[in-house]
Amino acid sequence: MPDLSLTRADAVLAAATLGLVVVAVATEATAPGAAALAGAFGVGLAALVWCARRWPLPALLATAVGILGYYALDLPPLGVAAPAAAVLYRVAERGRVLPAALVAGGLLTVSVTARLVEGDDVAVVVGAALGSEAALMLAVIALGDAVRNRRSLRAALDRQAVTAAEDRRREAARQVEAERLRIAREVHDTLGHTMSVVTLQSAVAREALADHEPARAETALAAIHAVSGSAMAELRATLGTLRREPGPHRPAPGFAQLPALVDGVRRGGLAVELRVDGPVAALPAVVGSTVYRVVQEALTNVVRHAGAGRVTVAVRATPGRLTVEVVDDGRGGSPGRAGQGLRGMAERVALLGGTVAAGAVVAGGFRVYADLPLARVAT
């Protein structure tokens, strides 16, 4: 349903149109009947200005017919541009520029033809019609079109602002979700490995005490103390990042911490061999951290699920590529190995553009293999 409210602009344009007719009647010696009829035409033209915002084309055609009827009744002259100007502006503002131009041209043609037929001077008629009248009509049509274009541009900018705000909101939500997943992976890796080592070493300590081997029990308890302290430090660093606490935080473990990680598992009685081939010292820290977490999770799964006696950890760095392989001689595939740990491992490696393959070995045991294309990682 069209909006029938009268705006301030409608009121001003309608009043100007009516005022034009009133001024024309007042400046001409007009009989009372003709003056009243001219006033009625003025009210009608003013009403059409109000209608043009809702029904532009019907109002435009009615205005043209009204102006022609006005002159057919020989009422005081108004010109054709001035009484039609407000409606032409409104029609152009509503996006109907071509109909406005055609009606304006038609009115000018009829006006010039009629005055020439009446015997008016050609130079005066053509000069007045194609000069001031045409200029006024062209100006109001151009103004209406400019206002419409400016309004459309503003609406487009508003839509872009809304879209940009929504994009920022989505990006912020994506970053929060990514940070949540990162923290979840850190906590899972840290606690999972720590609890596995604690469980293994506590079993060693219990057996040592039962066998009256205090030195062996002391070694196991020292390993529990060390791995627990390391885990607490990592958790404090993670929570500090989450709380945005000031001050330095513990850096993420990397290549340099691999021997300590392997020693912690080795002290539990599992034979672990670590092989590092190629230049790893100059690799990016994010790669070292990813390698550490992959090995940590793989060893955690071995301790928890494999029942293995030997594990081989091989890290190979070549130009543009780095691989990590962890192979044990345990039971092979087991339900526990397909849980959150392997999923988190794959997510970490995928962030660097790499892949992870994990599965049972034909000859027995389980193998985790991570492939990292270093060309995609910034140094």
Order of alpha helices (4+ residues) and beta strands (2+ residues): alpha-alpha-alpha-alpha-alpha-alpha-alpha-alpha-alpha-beta-alpha-beta-beta-alpha-beta-beta
